C-alpha cells in the first residue's frame, strides 16, 4: 500500500465528511421549517454540520496543494 492509496483514501474520507455535513445541514433546515426541531436542536445541528464541512474541505484542500 503506497502513498497513492493513502491519498486516495484520505480524499474519500474528506468527500464523505463534506457529504455528511451538507446532509445534516439540509435535514436540520427542513426539520426546522417543518416544525419538527426546536431552535436549540437546529443550532446544534448547524454547528456539527459546519465542523464536518470545514474539516472535509480543509482535508481536500491539503490534497491539492
PDBQT receptor file of N, H, CA, C and O in Angstrom, charges set to zero:
ATOM      1  N   UNK A   1       0.841  -1.175   0.000  1.00  0.00    +0.000 N 
ATOM      2  CA  UNK A   1       0.000   0.000   0.000  1.00  0.00    +0.000 C 
ATOM      3  C   UNK A   1       0.885   1.237   0.000  1.00  0.00    +0.000 C 
ATOM      4  O   UNK A   1       1.487   1.594   1.013  1.00  0.00    +0.000 OA
ATOM      5  N   UNK A   2       0.950   1.873  -1.143  1.00  0.00    +0.000 N 
ATOM      6  H   UNK A   2       0.461   1.583  -1.966  1.00  0.00    +0.000 HD
ATOM      7  CA  UNK A   2       1.832   3.011  -1.284  1.00  0.00    +0.000 C 
ATOM      8  C   UNK A   2       1.172   4.317  -0.878  1.00  0.00    +0.000 C 
ATOM      9  O   UNK A   2       0.067   4.348  -0.336  1.00  0.00    +0.000 OA
ATOM     10  N   UNK A   3       1.886   5.382  -1.159  1.00  0.00    +0.000 N 
ATOM     11  H   UNK A   3       2.784   5.357  -1.600  1.00  0.00    +0.000 HD
ATOM     12  CA  UNK A   3       1.417   6.716  -0.795  1.00  0.00    +0.000 C 
ATOM     13  C   UNK A   3       0.153   7.078  -1.562  1.00  0.00    +0.000 C 
ATOM     14  O   UNK A   3      -0.734   7.728  -1.009  1.00  0.00    +0.000 OA
ATOM     15  N   UNK A   4       0.053   6.673  -2.817  1.00  0.00    +0.000 N 
ATOM     16  H   UNK A   4       0.773   6.144  -3.266  1.00  0.00    +0.000 HD
ATOM     17  CA  UNK A   4      -1.120   6.983  -3.624  1.00  0.00    +0.000 C 
ATOM     18  C   UNK A   4      -2.401   6.424  -3.024  1.00  0.00    +0.000 C 
ATOM     19  O   UNK A   4      -3.450   7.064  -3.089  1.00  0.00    +0.000 OA
ATOM     20  N   UNK A   5      -2.319   5.243  -2.445  1.00  0.00    +0.000 N 
ATOM     21  H   UNK A   5      -1.467   4.723  -2.393  1.00  0.00    +0.000 HD
ATOM     22  CA  UNK A   5      -3.501   4.639  -1.825  1.00  0.00    +0.000 C 
ATOM     23  C   UNK A   5      -3.940   5.454  -0.617  1.00  0.00    +0.000 C 
ATOM     24  O   UNK A   5      -5.137   5.646  -0.401  1.00  0.00    +0.000 OA
ATOM     25  N   UNK A   6      -2.977   5.938   0.176  1.00  0.00    +0.000 N 
ATOM     26  H   UNK A   6      -2.005   5.782   0.001  1.00  0.00    +0.000 HD
ATOM     27  CA  UNK A   6      -3.333   6.739   1.345  1.00  0.00    +0.000 C 
ATOM     28  C   UNK A   6      -3.976   8.056   0.928  1.00  0.00    +0.000 C 
ATOM     29  O   UNK A   6      -4.937   8.496   1.559  1.00  0.00    +0.000 OA
ATOM     30  N   UNK A   7      -3.462   8.694  -0.124  1.00  0.00    +0.000 N 
ATOM     31  H   UNK A   7      -2.681   8.337  -0.636  1.00  0.00    +0.000 HD
ATOM     32  CA  UNK A   7      -4.058   9.941  -0.589  1.00  0.00    +0.000 C 
ATOM     33  C   UNK A   7      -5.469   9.702  -1.110  1.00  0.00    +0.000 C 
ATOM     34  O   UNK A   7      -6.369  10.503  -0.854  1.00  0.00    +0.000 OA
ATOM     35  N   UNK A   8      -5.666   8.624  -1.828  1.00  0.00    +0.000 N 
ATOM     36  H   UNK A   8      -4.935   7.974  -2.036  1.00  0.00    +0.000 HD
ATOM     37  CA  UNK A   8      -6.982   8.296  -2.337  1.00  0.00    +0.000 C 
ATOM     38  C   UNK A   8      -7.947   8.047  -1.183  1.00  0.00    +0.000 C 
ATOM     39  O   UNK A   8      -9.090   8.503  -1.212  1.00  0.00    +0.000 OA
ATOM     40  N   UNK A   9      -7.490   7.335  -0.188  1.00  0.00    +0.000 N 
ATOM     41  H   UNK A   9      -6.561   6.964  -0.165  1.00  0.00    +0.000 HD
ATOM     42  CA  UNK A   9      -8.314   7.039   0.968  1.00  0.00    +0.000 C 
ATOM     43  C   UNK A   9      -8.644   8.319   1.730  1.00  0.00    +0.000 C 
ATOM     44  O   UNK A   9      -9.777   8.485   2.183  1.00  0.00    +0.000 OA
ATOM     45  N   UNK A  10      -7.679   9.228   1.882  1.00  0.00    +0.000 N 
ATOM     46  H   UNK A  10      -6.759   9.093   1.514  1.00  0.00    +0.000 HD
ATOM     47  CA  UNK A  10      -7.900  10.492   2.573  1.00  0.00    +0.000 C 
ATOM     48  C   UNK A  10      -8.887  11.359   1.796  1.00  0.00    +0.000 C 
ATOM     49  O   UNK A  10      -9.730  12.030   2.391  1.00  0.00    +0.000 OA
ATOM     50  N   UNK A  11      -8.784  11.345   0.477  1.00  0.00    +0.000 N 
ATOM     51  H   UNK A  11      -8.099  10.800  -0.007  1.00  0.00    +0.000 HD
ATOM     52  CA  UNK A  11      -9.713  12.117  -0.350  1.00  0.00    +0.000 C 
ATOM     53  C   UNK A  11     -11.127  11.560  -0.233  1.00  0.00    +0.000 C 
ATOM     54  O   UNK A  11     -12.098  12.317  -0.207  1.00  0.00    +0.000 OA
ATOM     55  N   UNK A  12     -11.239  10.250  -0.164  1.00  0.00    +0.000 N 
ATOM     56  H   UNK A  12     -10.451   9.635  -0.185  1.00  0.00    +0.000 HD
ATOM     57  CA  UNK A  12     -12.555   9.640   0.006  1.00  0.00    +0.000 C 
ATOM     58  C   UNK A  12     -13.164  10.016   1.348  1.00  0.00    +0.000 C 
ATOM     59  O   UNK A  12     -14.362  10.287   1.428  1.00  0.00    +0.000 OA
ATOM     60  N   UNK A  13     -12.356  10.035   2.399  1.00  0.00    +0.000 N 
ATOM     61  H   UNK A  13     -11.383   9.815   2.333  1.00  0.00    +0.000 HD
ATOM     62  CA  UNK A  13     -12.869  10.426   3.711  1.00  0.00    +0.000 C 
ATOM     63  C   UNK A  13     -13.277  11.886   3.729  1.00  0.00    +0.000 C 
ATOM     64  O   UNK A  13     -14.282  12.238   4.347  1.00  0.00    +0.000 OA
ATOM     65  N   UNK A  14     -12.514  12.745   3.060  1.00  0.00    +0.000 N 
ATOM     66  H   UNK A  14     -11.697  12.459   2.558  1.00  0.00    +0.000 HD
ATOM     67  CA  UNK A  14     -12.852  14.165   3.012  1.00  0.00    +0.000 C 
ATOM     68  C   UNK A  14     -14.156  14.372   2.255  1.00  0.00    +0.000 C 
ATOM     69  O   UNK A  14     -14.997  15.171   2.668  1.00  0.00    +0.000 OA
ATOM     70  N   UNK A  15     -14.325  13.663   1.158  1.00  0.00    +0.000 N 
ATOM     71  H   UNK A  15     -13.642  13.015   0.822  1.00  0.00    +0.000 HD
ATOM     72  CA  UNK A  15     -15.570  13.761   0.392  1.00  0.00    +0.000 C 
ATOM     73  C   UNK A  15     -16.750  13.283   1.227  1.00  0.00    +0.000 C 
ATOM     74  O   UNK A  15     -17.822  13.886   1.184  1.00  0.00    +0.000 OA
ATOM     75  N   UNK A  16     -16.567  12.217   1.977  1.00  0.00    +0.000 N 
ATOM     76  H   UNK A  16     -15.696  11.728   2.012  1.00  0.00    +0.000 HD
ATOM     77  CA  UNK A  16     -17.625  11.693   2.831  1.00  0.00    +0.000 C 
ATOM     78  C   UNK A  16     -18.002  12.705   3.913  1.00  0.00    +0.000 C 
ATOM     79  O   UNK A  16     -19.185  12.886   4.201  1.00  0.00    +0.000 OA
ATOM     80  N   UNK A  17     -17.006  13.369   4.519  1.00  0.00    +0.000 N 
ATOM     81  H   UNK A  17     -16.045  13.222   4.286  1.00  0.00    +0.000 HD
ATOM     82  CA  UNK A  17     -17.299  14.384   5.533  1.00  0.00    +0.000 C 
ATOM     83  C   UNK A  17     -18.074  15.552   4.942  1.00  0.00    +0.000 C 
ATOM     84  O   UNK A  17     -18.985  16.081   5.580  1.00  0.00    +0.000 OA
ATOM     85  N   UNK A  18     -17.720  15.957   3.730  1.00  0.00    +0.000 N 
ATOM     86  H   UNK A  18     -16.981  15.528   3.212  1.00  0.00    +0.000 HD
ATOM     87  CA  UNK A  18     -18.453  17.037   3.070  1.00  0.00    +0.000 C 
ATOM     88  C   UNK A  18     -19.900  16.644   2.808  1.00  0.00    +0.000 C 
ATOM     89  O   UNK A  18     -20.811  17.443   3.028  1.00  0.00    +0.000 OA
ATOM     90  N   UNK A  19     -20.115  15.438   2.346  1.00  0.00    +0.000 N 
ATOM     91  H   UNK A  19     -19.376  14.789   2.167  1.00  0.00    +0.000 HD
ATOM     92  CA  UNK A  19     -21.474  14.972   2.052  1.00  0.00    +0.000 C 
ATOM     93  C   UNK A  19     -22.296  14.866   3.336  1.00  0.00    +0.000 C 
ATOM     94  O   UNK A  19     -23.454  15.281   3.365  1.00  0.00    +0.000 OA
ATOM     95  N   UNK A  20     -21.708  14.316   4.391  1.00  0.00    +0.000 N 
ATOM     96  H   UNK A  20     -20.766  13.979   4.367  1.00  0.00    +0.000 HD
ATOM     97  CA  UNK A  20     -22.430  14.179   5.660  1.00  0.00    +0.000 C 
ATOM     98  C   UNK A  20     -22.754  15.551   6.238  1.00  0.00    +0.000 C 
ATOM     99  O   UNK A  20     -23.869  15.772   6.711  1.00  0.00    +0.000 OA
ATOM    100  N   UNK A  21     -21.795  16.474   6.205  1.00  0.00    +0.000 N 
ATOM    101  H   UNK A  21     -20.890  16.294   5.820  1.00  0.00    +0.000 HD
ATOM    102  CA  UNK A  21     -22.038  17.819   6.726  1.00  0.00    +0.000 C 
ATOM    103  C   UNK A  21     -23.131  18.546   5.976  1.00  0.00    +0.000 C 
ATOM    104  O   UNK A  21     -23.976  19.202   6.585  1.00  0.00    +0.000 OA
ATOM    105  N   UNK A  22     -23.122  18.434   4.660  1.00  0.00    +0.000 N 
ATOM    106  H   UNK A  22     -22.436  17.901   4.166  1.00  0.00    +0.000 HD
ATOM    107  CA  UNK A  22     -24.162  19.071   3.850  1.00  0.00    +0.000 C 
ATOM    108  C   UNK A  22     -25.517  18.421   4.103  1.00  0.00    +0.000 C 
ATOM    109  O   UNK A  22     -26.537  19.108   4.167  1.00  0.00    +0.000 OA
ATOM    110  N   UNK A  23     -25.528  17.117   4.245  1.00  0.00    +0.000 N 
ATOM    111  H   UNK A  23     -24.700  16.559   4.193  1.00  0.00    +0.000 HD
ATOM    112  CA  UNK A  23     -26.781  16.408   4.524  1.00  0.00    +0.000 C 
ATOM    113  C   UNK A  23     -27.373  16.778   5.863  1.00  0.00    +0.000 C 
ATOM    114  O   UNK A  23     -28.583  16.972   5.976  1.00  0.00    +0.000 OA
ATOM    115  N   UNK A  24     -26.528  16.880   6.889  1.00  0.00    +0.000 N 
ATOM    116  H   UNK A  24     -25.545  16.723   6.798  1.00  0.00    +0.000 HD
ATOM    117  CA  UNK A  24     -27.011  17.273   8.215  1.00  0.00    +0.000 C 
ATOM    118  C   UNK A  24     -27.579  18.686   8.177  1.00  0.00    +0.000 C 
ATOM    119  O   UNK A  24     -28.601  18.966   8.803  1.00  0.00    +0.000 OA
ATOM    120  N   UNK A  25     -26.917  19.572   7.446  1.00  0.00    +0.000 N 
ATOM    121  H   UNK A  25     -26.086  19.345   6.938  1.00  0.00    +0.000 HD
ATOM    122  CA  UNK A  25     -27.412  20.937   7.325  1.00  0.00    +0.000 C 
ATOM    123  C   UNK A  25     -28.789  20.962   6.657  1.00  0.00    +0.000 C 
ATOM    124  O   UNK A  25     -29.700  21.642   7.128  1.00  0.00    +0.000 OA
ATOM    125  N   UNK A  26     -28.935  20.224   5.567  1.00  0.00    +0.000 N 
ATOM    126  H   UNK A  26     -28.196  19.671   5.184  1.00  0.00    +0.000 HD
ATOM    127  CA  UNK A  26     -30.212  20.205   4.839  1.00  0.00    +0.000 C 
ATOM    128  C   UNK A  26     -31.325  19.607   5.693  1.00  0.00    +0.000 C 
ATOM    129  O   UNK A  26     -32.436  20.135   5.721  1.00  0.00    +0.000 OA
ATOM    130  N   UNK A  27     -31.036  18.515   6.385  1.00  0.00    +0.000 N 
ATOM    131  H   UNK A  27     -30.133  18.086   6.362  1.00  0.00    +0.000 HD
ATOM    132  CA  UNK A  27     -32.044  17.881   7.237  1.00  0.00    +0.000 C 
ATOM    133  C   UNK A  27     -32.430  18.802   8.386  1.00  0.00    +0.000 C 
ATOM    134  O   UNK A  27     -33.606  18.894   8.738  1.00  0.00    +0.000 OA
ATOM    135  N   UNK A  28     -31.455  19.482   8.972  1.00  0.00    +0.000 N 
ATOM    136  H   UNK A  28     -30.500  19.407   8.686  1.00  0.00    +0.000 HD
ATOM    137  CA  UNK A  28     -31.763  20.419  10.051  1.00  0.00    +0.000 C 
ATOM    138  C   UNK A  28     -32.617  21.579   9.589  1.00  0.00    +0.000 C 
ATOM    139  O   UNK A  28     -33.544  21.987  10.288  1.00  0.00    +0.000 OA
ATOM    140  N   UNK A  29     -32.313  22.115   8.412  1.00  0.00    +0.000 N 
ATOM    141  H   UNK A  29     -31.559  21.783   7.844  1.00  0.00    +0.000 HD
ATOM    142  CA  UNK A  29     -33.106  23.228   7.881  1.00  0.00    +0.000 C 
ATOM    143  C   UNK A  29     -34.532  22.780   7.574  1.00  0.00    +0.000 C 
ATOM    144  O   UNK A  29     -35.489  23.476   7.912  1.00  0.00    +0.000 OA
ATOM    145  N   UNK A  30     -34.673  21.626   6.938  1.00  0.00    +0.000 N 
ATOM    146  H   UNK A  30     -33.895  21.061   6.664  1.00  0.00    +0.000 HD
ATOM    147  CA  UNK A  30     -36.016  21.124   6.636  1.00  0.00    +0.000 C 
ATOM    148  C   UNK A  30     -36.796  20.783   7.902  1.00  0.00    +0.000 C 
ATOM    149  O   UNK A  30     -37.999  21.033   7.984  1.00  0.00    +0.000 OA
ATOM    150  N   UNK A  31     -36.111  20.214   8.879  1.00  0.00    +0.000 N 
ATOM    151  H   UNK A  31     -35.134  20.010   8.812  1.00  0.00    +0.000 HD
ATOM    152  CA  UNK A  31     -36.773  19.898  10.147  1.00  0.00    +0.000 C 
ATOM    153  C   UNK A  31     -37.236  21.134  10.886  1.00  0.00    +0.000 C 
ATOM    154  O   UNK A  31     -38.300  21.121  11.504  1.00  0.00    +0.000 OA
ATOM    155  N   UNK A  32     -36.458  22.202  10.834  1.00  0.00    +0.000 N 
ATOM    156  H   UNK A  32     -35.594  22.213  10.331  1.00  0.00    +0.000 HD
ATOM    157  CA  UNK A  32     -36.840  23.449  11.490  1.00  0.00    +0.000 C 
ATOM    158  C   UNK A  32     -38.013  24.100  10.772  1.00  0.00    +0.000 C 
ATOM    159  O   UNK A  32     -38.945  24.586  11.412  1.00  0.00    +0.000 OA
ATOM    160  N   UNK A  33     -37.968  24.110   9.433  1.00  0.00    +0.000 N 
ATOM    161  H   UNK A  33     -37.211  23.715   8.913  1.00  0.00    +0.000 HD
ATOM    162  CA  UNK A  33     -39.059  24.712   8.656  1.00  0.00    +0.000 C 
ATOM    163  C   UNK A  33     -40.358  23.935   8.858  1.00  0.00    +0.000 C 
ATOM    164  O   UNK A  33     -41.428  24.534   8.960  1.00  0.00    +0.000 OA
ATOM    165  N   UNK A  34     -40.270  22.610   8.915  1.00  0.00    +0.000 N 
ATOM    166  H   UNK A  34     -39.400  22.123   8.831  1.00  0.00    +0.000 HD
ATOM    167  CA  UNK A  34     -41.459  21.788   9.092  1.00  0.00    +0.000 C 
ATOM    168  C   UNK A  34     -41.976  21.808  10.527  1.00  0.00    +0.000 C 
ATOM    169  O   UNK A  34     -43.102  21.384  10.788  1.00  0.00    +0.000 OA
ATOM    170  N   UNK A  35     -41.159  22.298  11.458  1.00  0.00    +0.000 N 
ATOM    171  H   UNK A  35     -40.245  22.643  11.247  1.00  0.00    +0.000 HD
ATOM    172  CA  UNK A  35     -41.591  22.381  12.847  1.00  0.00    +0.000 C 
ATOM    173  C   UNK A  35     -41.249  21.174  13.690  1.00  0.00    +0.000 C 
ATOM    174  O   UNK A  35     -41.734  21.058  14.815  1.00  0.00    +0.000 OA
ATOM    175  N   UNK A  36     -40.423  20.268  13.179  1.00  0.00    +0.000 N 
ATOM    176  H   UNK A  36     -40.028  20.362  12.265  1.00  0.00    +0.000 HD
ATOM    177  CA  UNK A  36     -40.053  19.082  13.939  1.00  0.00    +0.000 C 
ATOM    178  C   UNK A  36     -38.913  19.337  14.917  1.00  0.00    +0.000 C 
ATOM    179  O   UNK A  36     -38.783  18.618  15.908  1.00  0.00    +0.000 OA
ATOM    180  N   UNK A  37     -38.090  20.342  14.659  1.00  0.00    +0.000 N 
ATOM    181  H   UNK A  37     -38.195  20.926  13.854  1.00  0.00    +0.000 HD
ATOM    182  CA  UNK A  37     -36.930  20.624  15.502  1.00  0.00    +0.000 C 
ATOM    183  C   UNK A  37     -37.086  21.979  16.180  1.00  0.00    +0.000 C 
ATOM    184  O   UNK A  37     -37.625  22.922  15.602  1.00  0.00    +0.000 OA
ATOM    185  N   UNK A  38     -36.605  22.054  17.411  1.00  0.00    +0.000 N 
ATOM    186  H   UNK A  38     -36.167  21.288  17.881  1.00  0.00    +0.000 HD
ATOM    187  CA  UNK A  38     -36.614  23.337  18.105  1.00  0.00    +0.000 C 
ATOM    188  C   UNK A  38     -35.406  24.165  17.657  1.00  0.00    +0.000 C 
ATOM    189  O   UNK A  38     -34.542  23.684  16.924  1.00  0.00    +0.000 OA
ATOM    190  N   UNK A  39     -35.368  25.398  18.106  1.00  0.00    +0.000 N 
ATOM    191  H   UNK A  39     -36.070  25.789  18.702  1.00  0.00    +0.000 HD
ATOM    192  CA  UNK A  39     -34.269  26.276  17.706  1.00  0.00    +0.000 C 
ATOM    193  C   UNK A  39     -32.942  25.790  18.294  1.00  0.00    +0.000 C 
ATOM    194  O   UNK A  39     -31.900  25.925  17.652  1.00  0.00    +0.000 OA
ATOM    195  N   UNK A  40     -32.966  25.236  19.484  1.00  0.00    +0.000 N 
ATOM    196  H   UNK A  40     -33.812  25.126  20.006  1.00  0.00    +0.000 HD
ATOM    197  CA  UNK A  40     -31.751  24.702  20.094  1.00  0.00    +0.000 C 
ATOM    198  C   UNK A  40     -31.201  23.507  19.341  1.00  0.00    +0.000 C 
ATOM    199  O   UNK A  40     -29.991  23.391  19.143  1.00  0.00    +0.000 OA
ATOM    200  N   UNK A  41     -32.084  22.624  18.924  1.00  0.00    +0.000 N 
ATOM    201  H   UNK A  41     -33.067  22.718  19.085  1.00  0.00    +0.000 HD
ATOM    202  CA  UNK A  41     -31.643  21.461  18.155  1.00  0.00    +0.000 C 
ATOM    203  C   UNK A  41     -31.103  21.880  16.792  1.00  0.00    +0.000 C 
ATOM    204  O   UNK A  41     -30.137  21.302  16.294  1.00  0.00    +0.000 OA
ATOM    205  N   UNK A  42     -31.730  22.883  16.196  1.00  0.00    +0.000 N 
ATOM    206  H   UNK A  42     -32.515  23.352  16.600  1.00  0.00    +0.000 HD
ATOM    207  CA  UNK A  42     -31.287  23.343  14.884  1.00  0.00    +0.000 C 
ATOM    208  C   UNK A  42     -29.904  23.977  14.957  1.00  0.00    +0.000 C 
ATOM    209  O   UNK A  42     -29.073  23.760  14.076  1.00  0.00    +0.000 OA
ATOM    210  N   UNK A  43     -29.655  24.760  16.004  1.00  0.00    +0.000 N 
ATOM    211  H   UNK A  43     -30.330  24.936  16.720  1.00  0.00    +0.000 HD
ATOM    212  CA  UNK A  43     -28.333  25.382  16.127  1.00  0.00    +0.000 C 
ATOM    213  C   UNK A  43     -27.253  24.343  16.394  1.00  0.00    +0.000 C 
ATOM    214  O   UNK A  43     -26.123  24.487  15.926  1.00  0.00    +0.000 OA
ATOM    215  N   UNK A  44     -27.592  23.296  17.144  1.00  0.00    +0.000 N 
ATOM    216  H   UNK A  44     -28.510  23.178  17.524  1.00  0.00    +0.000 HD
ATOM    217  CA  UNK A  44     -26.624  22.224  17.383  1.00  0.00    +0.000 C 
ATOM    218  C   UNK A  44     -26.312  21.478  16.093  1.00  0.00    +0.000 C 
ATOM    219  O   UNK A  44     -25.149  21.179  15.822  1.00  0.00    +0.000 OA
ATOM    220  N   UNK A  45     -27.334  21.173  15.292  1.00  0.00    +0.000 N 
ATOM    221  H   UNK A  45     -28.278  21.416  15.513  1.00  0.00    +0.000 HD
ATOM    222  CA  UNK A  45     -27.106  20.505  14.014  1.00  0.00    +0.000 C 
ATOM    223  C   UNK A  45     -26.311  21.399  13.063  1.00  0.00    +0.000 C 
ATOM    224  O   UNK A  45     -25.465  20.911  12.313  1.00  0.00    +0.000 OA
ATOM    225  N   UNK A  46     -26.577  22.698  13.092  1.00  0.00    +0.000 N 
ATOM    226  H   UNK A  46     -27.264  23.095  13.701  1.00  0.00    +0.000 HD
ATOM    227  CA  UNK A  46     -25.820  23.633  12.260  1.00  0.00    +0.000 C 
ATOM    228  C   UNK A  46     -24.351  23.657  12.634  1.00  0.00    +0.000 C 
ATOM    229  O   UNK A  46     -23.482  23.701  11.763  1.00  0.00    +0.000 OA
ATOM    230  N   UNK A  47     -24.072  23.628  13.940  1.00  0.00    +0.000 N 
ATOM    231  H   UNK A  47     -24.778  23.592  14.648  1.00  0.00    +0.000 HD
ATOM    232  CA  UNK A  47     -22.678  23.640  14.389  1.00  0.00    +0.000 C 
ATOM    233  C   UNK A  47     -21.954  22.364  13.977  1.00  0.00    +0.000 C 
ATOM    234  O   UNK A  47     -20.809  22.417  13.526  1.00  0.00    +0.000 OA
ATOM    235  N   UNK A  48     -22.609  21.228  14.128  1.00  0.00    +0.000 N 
ATOM    236  H   UNK A  48     -23.539  21.186  14.493  1.00  0.00    +0.000 HD
ATOM    237  CA  UNK A  48     -21.996  19.952  13.743  1.00  0.00    +0.000 C 
ATOM    238  C   UNK A  48     -21.746  19.906  12.237  1.00  0.00    +0.000 C 
ATOM    239  O   UNK A  48     -20.693  19.454  11.788  1.00  0.00    +0.000 OA
ATOM    240  N   UNK A  49     -22.723  20.379  11.464  1.00  0.00    +0.000 N 
ATOM    241  H   UNK A  49     -23.578  20.746  11.829  1.00  0.00    +0.000 HD
ATOM    242  CA  UNK A  49     -22.540  20.355  10.010  1.00  0.00    +0.000 C 
ATOM    243  C   UNK A  49     -21.437  21.308   9.573  1.00  0.00    +0.000 C 
ATOM    244  O   UNK A  49     -20.695  21.011   8.636  1.00  0.00    +0.000 OA
ATOM    245  N   UNK A  50     -21.323  22.448  10.242  1.00  0.00    +0.000 N 
ATOM    246  H   UNK A  50     -21.925  22.689  11.003  1.00  0.00    +0.000 HD
ATOM    247  CA  UNK A  50     -20.252  23.391   9.918  1.00  0.00    +0.000 C 
ATOM    248  C   UNK A  50     -18.878  22.797  10.234  1.00  0.00    +0.000 C 
ATOM    249  O   UNK A  50     -17.935  22.975   9.464  1.00  0.00    +0.000 OA
ATOM    250  N   UNK A  51     -18.763  22.099  11.349  1.00  0.00    +0.000 N 
ATOM    251  H   UNK A  51     -19.530  21.954  11.974  1.00  0.00    +0.000 HD
ATOM    252  CA  UNK A  51     -17.496  21.458  11.714  1.00  0.00    +0.000 C 
ATOM    253  C   UNK A  51     -17.127  20.384  10.694  1.00  0.00    +0.000 C 
ATOM    254  O   UNK A  51     -15.991  20.335  10.222  1.00  0.00    +0.000 OA
ATOM    255  N   UNK A  52     -18.092  19.522  10.354  1.00  0.00    +0.000 N 
ATOM    256  H   UNK A  52     -19.015  19.562  10.737  1.00  0.00    +0.000 HD
ATOM    257  CA  UNK A  52     -17.804  18.438   9.400  1.00  0.00    +0.000 C 
ATOM    258  C   UNK A  52     -17.451  18.980   8.022  1.00  0.00    +0.000 C 
ATOM    259  O   UNK A  52     -16.527  18.487   7.374  1.00  0.00    +0.000 OA
ATOM    260  N   UNK A  53     -18.182  19.991   7.575  1.00  0.00    +0.000 N 
ATOM    261  H   UNK A  53     -18.932  20.392   8.101  1.00  0.00    +0.000 HD
ATOM    262  CA  UNK A  53     -17.901  20.567   6.263  1.00  0.00    +0.000 C 
ATOM    263  C   UNK A  53     -16.543  21.260   6.255  1.00  0.00    +0.000 C 
ATOM    264  O   UNK A  53     -15.808  21.164   5.272  1.00  0.00    +0.000 OA
ATOM    265  N   UNK A  54     -16.199  21.958   7.340  1.00  0.00    +0.000 N 
ATOM    266  H   UNK A  54     -16.796  22.036   8.139  1.00  0.00    +0.000 HD
ATOM    267  CA  UNK A  54     -14.899  22.624   7.425  1.00  0.00    +0.000 C 
ATOM    268  C   UNK A  54     -13.749  21.637   7.422  1.00  0.00    +0.000 C 
ATOM    269  O   UNK A  54     -12.747  21.848   6.739  1.00  0.00    +0.000 OA
ATOM    270  N   UNK A  55     -13.885  20.565   8.178  1.00  0.00    +0.000 N 
ATOM    271  H   UNK A  55     -14.699  20.393   8.733  1.00  0.00    +0.000 HD
ATOM    272  CA  UNK A  55     -12.827  19.549   8.212  1.00  0.00    +0.000 C 
ATOM    273  C   UNK A  55     -12.694  18.875   6.857  1.00  0.00    +0.000 C 
ATOM    274  O   UNK A  55     -11.580  18.660   6.381  1.00  0.00    +0.000 OA
ATOM    275  N   UNK A  56     -13.807  18.542   6.233  1.00  0.00    +0.000 N 
ATOM    276  H   UNK A  56     -14.713  18.717   6.620  1.00  0.00    +0.000 HD
ATOM    277  CA  UNK A  56     -13.759  17.896   4.928  1.00  0.00    +0.000 C 
ATOM    278  C   UNK A  56     -13.133  18.776   3.867  1.00  0.00    +0.000 C 
ATOM    279  O   UNK A  56     -12.347  18.296   3.049  1.00  0.00    +0.000 OA
ATOM    280  N   UNK A  57     -13.468  20.058   3.866  1.00  0.00    +0.000 N 
ATOM    281  H   UNK A  57     -14.107  20.448   4.530  1.00  0.00    +0.000 HD
ATOM    282  CA  UNK A  57     -12.903  20.943   2.846  1.00  0.00    +0.000 C 
ATOM    283  C   UNK A  57     -11.430  21.221   3.105  1.00  0.00    +0.000 C 
ATOM    284  O   UNK A  57     -10.662  21.381   2.157  1.00  0.00    +0.000 OA
ATOM    285  N   UNK A  58     -11.018  21.284   4.375  1.00  0.00    +0.000 N 
ATOM    286  H   UNK A  58     -11.642  21.154   5.146  1.00  0.00    +0.000 HD
ATOM    287  CA  UNK A  58      -9.600  21.523   4.645  1.00  0.00    +0.000 C 
ATOM    288  C   UNK A  58      -8.756  20.310   4.272  1.00  0.00    +0.000 C 
ATOM    289  O   UNK A  58      -7.629  20.466   3.802  1.00  0.00    +0.000 OA
ATOM    290  N   UNK A  59      -9.277  19.119   4.473  1.00  0.00    +0.000 N 
ATOM    291  H   UNK A  59     -10.193  18.993   4.855  1.00  0.00    +0.000 HD
ATOM    292  CA  UNK A  59      -8.542  17.912   4.084  1.00  0.00    +0.000 C 
ATOM    293  C   UNK A  59      -8.434  17.837   2.573  1.00  0.00    +0.000 C 
ATOM    294  O   UNK A  59      -7.385  17.468   2.045  1.00  0.00    +0.000 OA
ATOM    295  N   UNK A  60      -9.516  18.186   1.860  1.00  0.00    +0.000 N 
ATOM    296  H   UNK A  60     -10.369  18.486   2.288  1.00  0.00    +0.000 HD
ATOM    297  CA  UNK A  60      -9.454  18.176   0.393  1.00  0.00    +0.000 C 
ATOM    298  C   UNK A  60      -8.483  19.231  -0.114  1.00  0.00    +0.000 C 
ATOM    299  O   UNK A  60      -7.783  18.999  -1.100  1.00  0.00    +0.000 OA
ATOM    300  N   UNK A  61      -8.428  20.392   0.547  1.00  0.00    +0.000 N 
ATOM    301  H   UNK A  61      -8.996  20.580   1.349  1.00  0.00    +0.000 HD
ATOM    302  CA  UNK A  61      -7.525  21.456   0.125  1.00  0.00    +0.000 C 
ATOM    303  C   UNK A  61      -6.078  21.030   0.326  1.00  0.00    +0.000 C 
ATOM    304  O   UNK A  61      -5.228  21.350  -0.505  1.00  0.00    +0.000 OA
ATOM    305  N   UNK A  62      -5.775  20.311   1.417  1.00  0.00    +0.000 N 
ATOM    306  H   UNK A  62      -6.466  20.052   2.092  1.00  0.00    +0.000 HD
ATOM    307  CA  UNK A  62      -4.416  19.842   1.656  1.00  0.00    +0.000 C 
ATOM    308  C   UNK A  62      -3.965  18.883   0.566  1.00  0.00    +0.000 C 
ATOM    309  O   UNK A  62      -2.786  18.851   0.215  1.00  0.00    +0.000 OA
ATOM    310  N   UNK A  63      -4.896  18.103   0.029  1.00  0.00    +0.000 N 
ATOM    311  H   UNK A  63      -5.854  18.129   0.314  1.00  0.00    +0.000 HD
ATOM    312  CA  UNK A  63      -4.558  17.132  -1.011  1.00  0.00    +0.000 C 
ATOM    313  C   UNK A  63      -4.109  17.819  -2.292  1.00  0.00    +0.000 C 
ATOM    314  O   UNK A  63      -3.199  17.338  -2.967  1.00  0.00    +0.000 OA
ATOM    315  N   UNK A  64      -4.733  18.929  -2.628  1.00  0.00    +0.000 N 
ATOM    316  H   UNK A  64      -5.472  19.319  -2.079  1.00  0.00    +0.000 HD
ATOM    317  CA  UNK A  64      -4.448  19.578  -3.897  1.00  0.00    +0.000 C 
ATOM    318  C   UNK A  64      -3.294  20.573  -3.818  1.00  0.00    +0.000 C 
ATOM    319  O   UNK A  64      -2.923  21.143  -4.844  1.00  0.00    +0.000 OA
ATOM    320  N   UNK A  65      -2.719  20.801  -2.654  1.00  0.00    +0.000 N 
ATOM    321  H   UNK A  65      -3.021  20.338  -1.821  1.00  0.00    +0.000 HD
ATOM    322  CA  UNK A  65      -1.585  21.739  -2.568  1.00  0.00    +0.000 C 
ATOM    323  C   UNK A  65      -0.281  21.011  -2.737  1.00  0.00    +0.000 C 
ATOM    324  O   UNK A  65       0.782  21.630  -2.694  1.00  0.00    +0.000 OA
TER     325      UNK A  65
